[in-house]
Every structure is written in C-alpha cells, then in structure tokens.
C-alpha cells in the first residue's frame, strides 16, 4: 500500500521538526510527505527545506498566505496534488 502523509502546520517549527523527525524514524515510510502550511514564517520553511534534503521520500511544502486561522483550508489544499489514493493526516500545530 502506498500512502501520502499530510502534515498541517502553522508557526511552530519545533513541533514540525519533531513530527518530521518521528516520520524519518518509521520502518515503513509514506510515498510522499505533504506539508500543509497555514502561512508560517521563514523558520518553518527552513525546517521543511532541511527535511527535503534528508528525506528518502519526496517532501512537498504547500504554503498559502496567512489570512487568520484556516486549518481546514490549508489541510485540504494538498489533496489535489497528492499522488496516492490513500492519505494519512497529522498536525504539528
């Protein structure tokens, strides 16, 4: 089975780092990791860039402008670009 993992985040880079670090420790990896970012700043982008460089699977940063709390909008934005039919979702906020 192949799975796209969607992780929602907003301006808590340490939580995102810990979440992605945990994913990297798994014995069975998802096919791709989609970061659904609700308008975070540069420090969150730096975390994503770090994991893009070390992850054995593709990590894609899907960011949209911060217009207030829009978790539902940011969490569903990665659905069309997801490559797999099976999705798993986590939150790092």
Protein Blocks (a to p, Z undefined) as FASTA:
>chain_A
ZZddddddehilklmmmmmmmmmmpmbdcfbdcdddehiafklmmmmmmmmmmpcbdcdd
dddddebjafklmmmmmmmmpmbfbdcddddZZ
